[in-house]
Every structure is written in structure tokens, then in C-alpha cells.
Amino acid sequence: MSEQIDTRFPVSVITGFLGSGKSTLLNRLLRHPEMGETAVIVNEFGEIGLDHALIASSKEDTVLLSSGCLCCTVRGDLVNTIRDLTARRDKGEIKPFKRVVIETTGLADPAPVLHTLMSDPVVAERCRLESVVTLVDAVNGDSTLDHHQEAVKQAAVADRLVLTKLDIADQKAVQHLRHRLQHLNPGAPVFSAIAGDIAPNQLFNAGLYDPATKSFDVQNWLRAEAYEDDHHHDHDHGHHHDHDHDHDHGQDHGHEHFITEDGRIDVNRHDNSIQSFCLTFDQPFEWNMLATWLDMLAAYRGDNLLRVKGLLNVTGVDRPVVIHGVQHLFHPPATIPAWPDDDRRSRIVFITRDLAREVIEQTLVALQQSGDAPAA
């Protein structure tokens, strides 16, 4: 593989179920001077009730806000909107921007938006997915997660979770919801926002690339250590070719927190189909073998791969390699300037639906034992 440091501008996605407070939060965010040099894409201005006091000037459906950022509507589809924005920026027709924030509809499965960012060649050449921010209503969050699979997916794929309406929520219910979210997605820190008040840098400058400092914070982006801390039954288990995996027997991960009053496991919880875990490998990978494995997973089990993020030690590459996938699609691999610490192990975080950790491990072992790929 060729070495190339990723310099595309970062894109963050704000999602959350109906009534989670996206409109309120976005209006507050747009007032921050820190949102300068940002393009915000929403479905319709009417949906977010854009405060006209924020508007500095308007041309067609692109609005310049007093904070210095741009806000625009989706023209036809997201691909066309991003292409148009970047083209107009390059021509000097609109104010320059260094990042994009996309707000989705409340009923949206986030996967199609993430697919768009990764699959369209023009979009993928200019920008890359940095983070997914999911809002969760603290008053109705438990019920929403119980009854709507889309809400569970929104929370499961998030890099950052934001609890809203805390000022009117029952504190015992909030504590239970925090606990549930932590076990659904241990890699995502949970923030609080009352009346939409939260600092932009908590949401947007916490990913792989920070445009303000030009630095790469892979630890915040990957947060592999969160999966190790969250599981209390880990042990090292040696596999073929000197790859070590930390196990937590993820089949029943989280079930102990979903017990009915009579002591039975609540099998109707959507959370029970979601697993999140981190695989760690001591020995460097041969890139061809790793690429074959990931391609095979995406082709045959892509529907079950909600999100994949990894930091890899690859033979013959002196920098760490970053991979990022959503279901059937993977970003082109990129290198970052340096390892975040002295740990040179490869780490891959998987968030899956109805796909056990053991199955993924078995596919890698089977590939290594076949004659079709070099051993790592």
C-alpha cells in the first residue's frame, strides 16, 4: 500500500431520534464563534427553525451566519450538495470552510449518510468522516431505544453521545439511561446539553483530525481502551500466527442490565442484537492479507457491520495505518504521522448487529490457515 497522510477536510454527522433536540442544539452551536470556517448542511431550514438573528447575509439557499459559518439546504441529494459547496468554495464564490457538519432527520438510519461520504469518488476525494454525534432524549430515551431500531443504531455508531432535556428528566431514569448507553457503545463518551448548550470542541474537535491544531488524536477517535475497561471477564487467548485477542465472551454482553422485574432477561430489547468489541493483535499485518479479510467481511457480512475503526501496524509501513468502515464500505486506508504512544499493537474496534465476535475471529483464522493469504 502507498503511504499518504490524510489531508481531506473532516465531516461530522449530527443525528438523533425525533424530539431529541437536534434543532435546539444546532441553533445554539451556530452562535459560537468556534463554528467559523464550518459549513452546516441541513435538510430544510424549516426543520431547524433557524433563528433569523443569526443570519448575516443570504444568497439562494446558502446562508452566511454571524458566527462566520455557512448553512445550506440539501440540493437534491447530499452528494450534489457537498460537490456544489466545495466547487463554490474553490472558485471563491462562498466563504472558505475547513469542515462540514451534517444534520440528519430524526427517523434516519445513519448508515446511508455515512455510505455517501465514503462511496462517492468526488466526495471521498475531498472529505472524510470524522465523527458521528448522536443526541438522546433523557426523558424518552429508554422508551425510544426499546421501540425503535433506528434509535439504537444511531446510538451504537456514535463517536459522541449527547443527553438532552436533563433539566426535566427524572434523575434515576437518567442514571439508568447513561448506564445503558455506556454498555451499548462503550467507546463513546456521554456529554450533557441543557437547552442545546454545549461547546463545539466537545463534539467536532475530538476525532482523528483536529483542523484547529492540524493534529491527529487517534486515541480519542478510536478509544479502544474503553472496550477493555468496560469488560470485566477479559483474558488473553493466543491464536494462530501469534495474534493475541482479548476476549469478553461478547455473546451476552449487556444482558445483565436488561432484567425484568421477575428476574428474566428482556429479550425484546433492541440492544441485545448490538455488540461492540476491540480486537488487538501483537504482530504486524501483511497488508494484502488484512485487505482480503476486510473485503471478505464487507462482502459477506456487511449488513451486520455497523461500524469498524482501526489503528494498524502494517509490515513495511513506518507509520500507523488508519482504517474506517461502515457496513459494506471502507474508506481508503490512510497513514498518520506517528503512533499516539509506545503501544505498537494493531487495534480494531467493531460495532456489529447480530454478528458475534467469535465469528469475526474465526474468519481471520480461517483465512490465515488457507493457502490464499500470507500469515501476519
N, C-alpha and C positions, 0 to 999 in steps of 0.2 A: 504494500500500500504506500502511497505517496504521503509525505509529511506536509501538512498545511494548517497553519493556525487559523482558527475560525474567526473571521472579522465581520461576519454578517450582523446587521443590527438585530437586537433582541425583540421578540414579540411575547407579550403576556396576555393570557386569556382570563377574563373575569366571568365566572359562571355561578350558578346557584339557582335553586328551585324558585318557583313563583312565590312572591311575597317575602323573599329572603332579604330584601333591602338593597338590591343592586343599584336601583335608581338613586336612592338617598346617598349611598356611599360614593357613587360616581360623581354626583353633584358636589359633594364635599371635596373629593380628590381634585376636581377641576379648578378649585380655588387656590390650590397650593402652588407657590412659585416653583417648587421642585418638579412640577409637571411640565415645565417648559421643555421645549425640544422633544415633545411627545405628540404623536398622532393617535387620537382616540377614535375607534370605529365602533359605531352602534348601529342597531338595525333600523330604528326610526327615532328621530328626535322626540316625537310624541311619547314614546315609551319611557323615556327617562325624565320627561318634564324639565328640559334644560332651562335653567334659570337665566332669563334674558339679561340679568345684571352681569353675567359672566362674559357676555359676547362683546368683543372689541370691534369686529367687523365681520361681514358675511359676503360670500360670493358663491352663488349657486347653492350647492348643498355641502360646501366646506365652510366651516365657521372658525375664525380665529378668536380664541378666548383670552380674557385679560391676564390669565396666568402665563400666556405665551404658547400654549399648546394648541393644536388643531383638533377639531372634532368634525367628523363627517359621517354620512349615512352609507349603508351598503348599496352600491350601484349594481343592481342585477345579481351579483354574487360576490363573495369575499375575494376571490382571485382577481376579478376585474377591479375591485376597489383598491387592493394593495398595489396592483400593477399601475393603476392610474395615479395613485398617490406618489409612488416612487418616481414615476416618469415626470410628473409635475414638479416634484422636489428637485430632480436633476436638472430640469430646464429653468429653475429659478422662479417658477410661477407661483409657488406657495412657500411658506416659511420652512426652513430646513428642520428636519426632525431626526432624532437618533434612536428612537424606539417607538413601538406601536403597542397600544393596549386595545384589545378587542372585547367588547361586552356581548355575551350571548343572550338569547331568550331563555326564560325560566324553564321551559319544557325541553330545552335542547339536551340531547346526548352530546357531550363534548367531543366525542371521537371524530365526527365529520369535520369539525373546525380544525382539529389537530391534524387530520389527514390532509386537509387543504394546504396547511402550512408546510407539510413535508413532501407532498406529491407533485404539486405544480412546479415545473422546472424553473420558470421565471421567478416565482415567489421564493422557492428554496434557494435559488442562487443569491438572493438579496437579503433574506431574513431567515431567522431560525427561532424555533420555540424556546423561550427562556423559562417561563413558569406558568402554572395554572393556579389561579386564585379562586377558591370556592367559598361562597357565603352560605352560612347555615343559620336559619331562624331558630333562636334559642327557645322560643315559645312553642313552636310547632315542629321542631326538628326531629324529635323521636318519631312522631306520627308520620311525618313525611318520609323518613327513611324506611319505616315499616311498610308503607303502601306504594311507594314509587321507586322502581328500579333505577330510573334516570337520576334521582337524587343520590342514590348510593354510588353510582358510577361517578357523578360529579365530585363527591367527597373522596372516593377511592383514588382518583387520578390526580388529586390536587398536590401542589407543592406547598401551598399555604392555605390554611383554613381560617375563616373569619366568622366568629359568632356575633350575630346581631340581635337587637331587641333585648339585650341583657337587663335594661332598666325596668322592663315589665315582666320578666320571666321569673318563675319560681326557682330559687337558688338550688334546691335539692335536684330539681329536674335538670338544671344547667350542669351540675356536677356529674350527673349520670350521662348526659349528652357528651360532655368532654371525654369521659371515660370511654364511651362507645366510639367516638371519633378517633381516639388515640389507638384503639385496637383495630379499627377499620383501616387506618392509614397512619402507622407509627412514624413514618418519615416526615410527616407534615406538621410543623408547629402550629398551634392554635392561638390566634390573636382575638382580641375583642374590639368591637366597634360600636359605640353608642351613638345613635343618630348619624351614623356614617363617618364618625370622626376617627381617622387612623392616618398615620404618617405614610406617605407614598413609599419611602425607602424600606418600610417593613414588608411591602408587597412586591415591589418591582426591582429593587437592587439586591435581591437575595438569591439570585440564580447563578448560573455558571459564569456569566459575564456581567460585570458592573460597568455601564457606559460612563459613569462619573469618574471612576478611577482607572478605567481600562484594565482592571484586574480580573482574574479568573478565580472565583471562590467555589471550587468544586466540592468542598466539604459541605457547604450549605445546600448546594444543588443536589448532591447525592444523598447525604445524611444516612449513609449505610450503617453508622454506629447506632442509629435509633432502632434498627431492627434487631441488633444484637442486645441492646439494653432492654428491649421490650419482652424478649423471650426468656423464660426462666428455666428452660429444660435443655439448653443447648449443650452439645458435646461435639468434639472434633471426630470426624469419621473419614478415614482415608479411602480414596477411590483410586482407580487405575491411573497410571501416568502421573502419580504424585500430586494429584489435585485434592485439596482438603476442603470439605464442605462443613459448615456449621449447621447442625440440624435442630429443628424445634418440633418435629412431627406436626407439621402445619395442618394436617387434615382437620383437626378440631380447634384450630386457632380461633379464639374468641368465643367459643360456645359457652364457656363457663359464665359469661357475663349476660347470657340471654336465657335465664332460667325463669320458668313460670312460677306462680305462687305455690303450686303443688309440687314443685321440685323437678318438673320435666323440662328438657331442652326445647326452646321455642324454635321449631324447625322452619317456621314461616318467615323468619327474619331474612330479609334480602342479604344482610351482611354475611350470612353463613356461606354464600356462594363465592365470596371475595377472599382471596388470600394475598398477603404481602410478605415478602421474604428477601433476604440478601444471600447470594452465593459468593463465597470467597475462594480464590484459587492462589496457591502459593507459587506455582511455576508459571513462567511466561507462556503466552499463547502463540502458536503459529497462526498468522492471520488467515491463511486460506482455510484452515480447519475451523476457526472461530466463525468466519463469514459463512461457511457452509452450514454450520449448526444454526446460526441465527436465521439464515434464509429458510432452512427446513422448518424451524419453529413458526416463522411468519406464514409460510405457505400452508402448513397443515393445521396449526392451532392458533392462527392469527386472531380469530374471533374471540378467543379466550385470553389473549394477551392485552390487557387494558393499557399497560404502560411498562416499558423497560428502560432503565437508565444504568449506565455502567462506566467505570473508570478502569482501563485495562493496561496491563503490562504486556506489550507485544514484542516478540523476538525481532531484533533488528531495528527497532524504533526507540530512540533515546529519550523520547518524551512520552507522557501518559496519553493514551488514546481514549477519547470520549465517544460513547455510542448512546443513541436515544431512539426509541421506537414506540409506536402506538399501533397496536393490533398488527395489520399486515405490512406496515410501512416503517422503514428506518431512515433517519437522517443519514446522509453520508458521514462516515467517521471523520473526526477532526482531532488534531493534537492540541494540547495546551502547553504553555511554556515550561511548567515544572510540576513535580509532584507536590501535593499540599503538605506532606510531612515525610518521615523516613519510611513509612509503610509502602512497600512496592507491590503488594498483593493486588491482583485484579479483583474488583468487586462489581457485581451486577445485581441490581435491585429489580425484582419482578413484582408487578401487581397483576393478579390473574383472577379470572372468574371461571369457576368450575374446572380448574386445571391445577392439580396437586403439584407441590414442589417435587415430590419423588418422580413424577412423570418427566418433568423437565430434566432432572438429573440423569434419569435413565437414557434419555435421548442423546445426551452428550457422551455418556459412557459407551453406548452402542456405536456412535459414530467413531469414537476413538478406537474401538476394538475392530471395526470393519476395516478393510484394507484401503478404503477410499480416501482417507484423510491422514495427514501426518499427526503423530502424537504431540500433545502440547507439553 
